[in-house]
Amino acid sequence: MFASRQLVRLFSTSQTWYDKMRIAIIGQSMFGADVYRLLQKDGHHIVGVFTVPDVNGKPDPLALAASTDGIPVYKYKRWQLKKQAISEVLEEYKSVKADLNVLPFCSQFIPMDVINFPKSKSIIYHPSLLPRHRGASAINWTLIQGDPSAGFSVFWADDGLDTGPILLQKKCYVAPNDTVDSIYNRFLYPEGVKAMGEAVRLITENRAPSIVQTEEGATYDAMLNKKALTEIKFDQSAQDVHNFIRGCDKVPGAWATVKWTGKNVTLFGSRVWDRIEPRGTSVEVKGSSKPGIVHKKLVNVSQIQYDNGKMIQASKFGKEDTSQAKIEITSEEEGMIKAMKDIWKGILNTDVEESTDFFKSGAGSMDVVRLIEEIKQKCNGVALENEDVYMNTTFEDLSNCLVKRNRGIDDKEPLVFEAVKMHVNDMDISFPRQLFIDNEFVDASSGATFNTINPSDESVICSIAKGTPDDVNRAVEAAKVAFEEGEWGKMNARDRGTLMYKLADLMEQHQEELATIESIDSGAVYTLALKTHVGMSITTFRYFAGWCDKIQGSTIPINHARPSKNLTYTKKEPLGVCAIITPWNYPLMMLAWKMAACLAAGNTVVLKPAQVTPLTALKFAELVVKAGFPPGVINILPGPGSSIGQALSEHPHVRKLGFTGSTPIGKTIMESCSKVNLKKVSLELGGKSPLIIFSDCDMDKAVRMGLSSVFFNKGENCIAAGRLFVEESIHDEYVERCVAEIKKMKIGNPLDRSVDHGPQNHRAHLEKLLEYCDTGVKEGATLVYGGKQCDMKGLFMEPTVFTDVEDHMFIADEESFGPVMIISKFQDGDVDGVIKRANNTEYGLASGVFTKDINKAMYVADQIDAGTVFVNTYNKTDVAAPFGGFKQSGFGKDLGEEALHEYLKTKAVTVEYGQQ
């Protein structure tokens, strides 16, 4: 607050004199206290601290720090009257005989008699790049006027207003969404403290410059201490409105009038919204040409404060506020509230009533930290957040919040959606029916829906929102923001794992409901759904949750650039937004196989479930919110692959696409993924998995596992044994025993615990299977059993057995993806011949061999060209073992450590450093 009429100069007093410099510190606040501590640490002689009187009996932090060290402290309400120094104040100041005045963030007007008294005069800290933004609201105006750089100046005081010669300046960038608090805490405070120490050192070393401020670009900006100056003017650009709001955040606060309430509200947490216009409730705002929108996402403002001081989340504006509803207090909680009252008294140094406002009573941001830490220590370990204090500023409100947090209750808005409720399988179930975008269930942009069908009786379960390419854009945008700007992208790997574990726990709590939904939507037998569809999904999330904090690179020895040395290391980094397209045979499990690895690697995801089986994915989305996943991390869009799948494949912001499905669709997806941004792709496609059964096998096990290899999950199994090769000497017995076991299988309602075989997934698939069987008969294969639809309501097909299948036949080469056992015989002892026949396919997903001869088994395993080989077992998958195929069965792996690599990129970093 002082001006300059000096030229550039360097002080020339001897070094010895300055080693004994006597410093007076004039100022206040934590900033002043930290400057004091630094100067003490640097060995300077602090002869006196001059600060402001106590507020409500509470000393200023600078006064507290100095008095603790026994330094004389002087507290003046003012230094001058009518621009004349108060004589007794001036004499008391002069008595300390300071050689230099240091003014860190001094808010009082100091007379020139004091400024010029020391031999080395006075230096002052000012939070702007002088000569720009002179005045008391400098930081605010830096942001309001959209300056690309901010900073501070340490200058020599004179009789002007922030116009003295510059001693030193430092600047920093201004981030697009910086506020006064963020830029102060990030740079102006910590670097400013260090700069005050540096300035004093320059003076002691006779190197302190004095650079006259130029008038070019100089501004004096008004102090924002009147409400009229902080009203938002909406007749300007969105960027200017944003700058004004963030420039007034948190003090003094920018305000506007909401028309339909007629009330003034102060707005905080401003961001420029450059995304697709959000959905929400329109709110007319005085002076604005367009209405505001109230919704749950982080938009232009995140918090609103009423004139009475009450602050709420902006998304709750206009809604009933139940967060402060009175609750019954237990005796233990009464003790916690009393302890918190004592903490308030200790911080505020005043009596505390129910209506006492923490901040209006003089508390600042550092007091918030102290309050939270003391509450944790003295109130049953309850961990409040900074936001809890800012949103509950009165003692009554924060007491209510404390009790809720102690009970594990938060004030998050409940997840609201159009739930489908049913009583089925002797239980009540419910699930969403809308798209899931940014942690909200919403209708499709077109409003269109489609029906999902129960394959047991072909009844309509419910209508489901039918996503569109516009919805894809919205979901990808949400995922991109979550990755690049949101909490997920900044989260520690271990914390990601904690969220995934919590999600797995919730899935386990709802496993019977999930299995029931899976059963009615996909036709899976309930017991199988419970164990495999849902059970393995839970295990998968837990497995990959454990990987979150174990993803690491390596160091690599390279040739040194002598005489310097080099260090090269690699980092594993997430890709960004990933798309996942899953099939209808294992709706939840395929979601888990891909998504768990994707999330563990740190990516965000947009999932398109199969159109005919969307329900468990939507129920899963409900659990995602309950687990606490941040908005945008997981998004789920039911609908047709021709529109949603295509849009995801071609979207420029999707960096990886994982697909499980048919080979023809996989080829189309791979082509689409190369068109725009050459995104990474992993494909788990069709199969025609061979199972070789030698005569020296364990016949009982070979029959049991052979049946399972084909009929597991009604044959709707990507690794199902598509063709069995049975050695000639046991062929007839094997077929006979298989048919006998098939006849014992119970077909019917998949919710019946005694049922072995449920309905096919959907009518189009059933009709395709029937056509497949007709083709086999026409080509000359022998239909031993089945081949037709069951004589009962629903999409049930009889388990089917074909023999005498020759290599040239359609059914020998093409996958049925259903309950059709294709058996071919091979000559006794012709190991190489049967391997050649088994490999004579463009597929290479899985395979199997049954023999008691370990040498033969290992030989076959070595020679079979497939991603998985089962020896004396089948369908034995595990979350720790990689899963994926060769040839036209695709590439890339699900499960195991290798699955993580599908969702990571490797960065090599080379550092060159000198040799001592």
Residue, then its C-alpha position, 0 to 999 in steps of 0.5 A: m500500500f505504498a508508492s515509489r519515487q526511487l531509482v534502481r539501486l543496490f544497498s552498499t552497507s557492509q556485510t558485517w553490519y547486516d549480520k547483526m540486523r535487527i528486524a521488526i515484523i509488521g503483519q498478521s495471519m499464518f502467512g506472517a507467522d511462517v515468515y517469522r519462523l523462516l527469518q528466525k531459522d535463518g538466524h536474524h534477530i527479530v526485535g519485535v512483532f507488531t500485529v492486530p488485537d485479539v479477535n474474541g480473545k484469540p491471538d493472531p497466529l503471528a502473535l502466538a508464534a512470537s510470544t511462544d518464543g518470548i519475542p516482544v509482541y505489540k498489538y495495535k488497532r491502528w497506527q495513525l489517525k487522520k494520516q498522522a502517526i499516533s505518537e505513543v504507538l510511534e515511540e513504542y515502535k521506535s524503542v525496538k530499534a529495528d534496522l529493517n521492517v518486514l511486512p508480510f501481508c500487512s493489512q493495516f495502514i502504516p505511517m511513513d514515520v514507521i516505514n522510513f525509520p529503519k536504516s534499511k527501510s521496509i519491504i512488503y509482500h504483495p500478491s500480484l505482479l506489480p504494477r498490475h493489480r495494485g490494491a487490497s483485492a489483487i488476487n481476486w482481480t488477477l482471476i477476474q480479469g483472466d490473467p494467464s499468469a499470477g504471482f507476487s511482488v516483494f517491494w520497497a515501501d514508500d508513500g504510495l499505494d503498492t507503488g514502491p520499487i520492486l525487490l523481487q517478483k515470482k510468477c506462476y501459471v493460472a489454471p483454467n479453474d483456479t480460485v483464490d484459495s487454490i492459487y494462494n495455497r498452491f503458489l502465493y503462500p508457500e513460495g511467498v514465504k520463501a521469497m520473503g526470506e530470500a529478500v532479506r538475504l539479498i539485503t544482508e548480502n548487499r544484492a537487493p535491487s530496487i527497480v522503479q515500477t513502470e506505469e505501463g500496464a499499471t492498474y489500481d483495482a477496487m477493493l471488493n468490500k461492497k456487495a454491489l461490486t460482486e453481483i454477477k453480470f450475465d451480459q458477457s461471455a461465459q468465460d468472463v462470468h466464470n472468471f468473475i465467480r472464481g475470482c470471488d471464490k470463497v471471499p467475498g463471493a459472487w452472487a446472482t438472483v434466481k427469478w423463481t425464488g426471488k432470492n440472492v444466492t452466492l455461487f462457488g466452485s465455478r468451471v467452464w462447461d465445454r461439454i455436451e449440455p447436461r440434463g437437468t432442471s432449468v432455473e431462470v437467473k436474473g440478467s441471464s439470457k439463458p436459464g441455468i441448469v440444476h443437475k448432479k454433475l460438476v457444472n459452472v458452480s458446485q456450491i450455493q450459499y443463501d443470504n442466511g449463510k447456509m451453503i448447499q451443493a448446487s445440485k440440491f438447489g430447489k430441492e427439499d434439504t433433509s441433511q439437517a433434519k433433527i435426529e435422536i441423539t444417544s448418550e455417547e453422541e452427546g459426549m461427542i458433541k460436548a467434546m466438539k463444543d470444547i474444540w470450538k471454544g479452544i479455536l474460537n476463544t468464545d462461548v459457543e451456542e447452537s447458532t454460532d457460525f464457525f467462520k463468522s466467529g473468526a475461523g480460517s482455513m487452517d482452523v478447519v484443518r485443526l478442527i477436523e484433526e481434533i474431532k478425529q482425535k477426541c470424537n470416536g475417530v470420526a473423520l470429517e471432510n473439509e467440505d463437511v465444515y464448509m457446508n455446515t458452518t453453524f455448531e448445530d449443523l456440524s453437530n448433526c453432521l458429526v452424528k451422521r458420520n459416526r453412524g456411517i450416514d452421508d448426505k449424498e443424494p440417494l440414487v433415484f431411478e425407475a426400478v423394475k420390481m418383481h417377485v420371482n424365485d421366492m425373492d423380491i428383486s429390483f433393477p434399473r431399466q435406463l442407460f447409466i451415464d455419469n452415475e445417473f440412470v437416464d432415458a435414451s436421447s431418442g426416448a426409444t426403448f426395446n423389450t427384453i424377453n424371458p427365454s423360459d416362456e418368451s414373456v416380456i420382462c420389461s422395456i429397456a432404454k435403447g441407447t443411441p450414438d448421441d448417448v455414446n458421445r455423452a457417455v464417452e465424454a463423461a468417461k474422458v472427464a473422469f479420467e482426465e480431470g476427475e477423482w478417479g484419474k488422481m486416485n491412488a492405485r491402492d484406493r482404486g483397489t479398495l473401491m473394487y473390493k467394496l464393489a465385489d462385496l456388494m456383488e456378493q451381498h446381492q449374488e442371489e438377486l444377480a443370479t436370479i436376474e441372470s437366469i430370467d434374462s439369459g436362461a442360465v440355470y440358477t445354480l450355475a448362475l450363482k456359482t459361475h455367472v455371478g460367483m466368478s464375477i465376484t472373484t474376478f473383481r477381487y483378483f484384479a482389485g489386488w493388482c491395482d497397486k502392483i502394476q509396475g515398470s522396470t529399470i533397463p541397463i543401457n549404454h552410458a553417454r560417457p562421461s555422464k551416466n544414463l538411467t532408463y526405466t519403464k512406466k505402465e500407464p492407463l490408456g484412457v477411455c476404454a469401450i467394452i462390448t460383451p456377449w449374451n451367454y455370460p452377461l455379468m461374467m464377461l463384463a467382469w472379465k474385461m472391466a475388472a482388468c480395465l479398472a485395475a489399470g486405471n482406465t474409465v469405461v463405456l460398456k455395451p452389454a448384449q441387447v438381449t441380456p442387459l439386466t445384470a449389467l444395469k443392476f451392476a451399475e446400481l451397485v457401482v454407485k453404492a460402492g462409491f465409484p466417482p461419476g463417469v468411471i463406469n457407463i453402461l449403454p444397452g442397445p443395438g450393436s449396429s449403432i452403439g457398437q459402431a459408434l464406440s468403435e469409431h469414437p475418437h476419444v476411445r483408446k481401447l476396445g475389448f470385444t467378445g462375440s462372433t468372428p464376423i462381427g469381430k472383423t467389422i469392429m477391428e476395421s472400424c477401430s482403425k478408421v479414426n484413431l487406430k485404437k487398441v483392440s482385443l478380440e475374443l471370438g468364435g471357436k471350434s474347440p477340439l476334444i481328443i479322447f484316447s482309448d486309454c482314458d478314464m472312461d467315466k471321467a471322459v464321459r462326464m467331462g465330455l458332456s460338460s464340455v458340450f452342454f455346459n450353460k446349454g452349449e452357449n459357451c465360447i470354449a465348448a468342445g465343438r468337435l469330439f475326436v474319439e479313438e475308434s476302439i472306444h467310439d461306440e461305447y463312448v457314444e452309447r454312454c453319453v446318450a444314456e447320460i443325456k437322457k437323464m438330464k432334466i430340462g425345464n425352468p432354470l430357477d428349478r434347483s433340480v434342472d440341468h438344462g435351461p432354455q436357449n438365450h433367444r428365439a433367433h438363436l434357437e432357430k439357427l440351432l435347428e437349422y444347423c442340425d438340419t444341415g448336419v442331417k442333409e450332409g449325411a451325419t448320423l443324428v443319434y439324439g435330439g436335434k429338435q425343439c422340446d415340446m414345451k413352452g419356451l426356447f428349450m432345445e433337446p441336447t443333440v448328438f451327431t456321429d459319423v461326422e466327416d471333416h468336409m461337413f459344415i457341422a465339422d467346421e462351424e461352431s453351433f454355440g449350442p447343445v450339439m455334440i459333434i463326434s468323429k472317430f479316428q484310427d487307433g494309435d493315429v496321434d499325429g493324424v488326429i492332431k492334424r485334423a484337430n488343427n485343421t480349422e481357422y479357430g484356435l480358442a480352446s482344446g482338450v485331451f483325455t489320456k492316462d499317458i502323460n507323455k501323450a498328453m504333453y505331446v498333444a498339448d504342445q502340438i495343438d494350436a489353441g490358446t487353452v489346452f485342457v488335459n483330463t479336464y474341461n471348462k476349468t478356467d480361473v481368474a489367475a490364468p490367461f484366457g484367449g485364442f489364436k487365429q480367427s478366435g481372436f487375440g488378446k487375453d482376459l484374466g490373469e496378469e496378461a489381461l492387465h497388459e491389454y489395458l496399459k501402455t508402456k512408456a520408456v524414460t531415459v535420464e542422463y546425469g553427471q558423474q561426480 
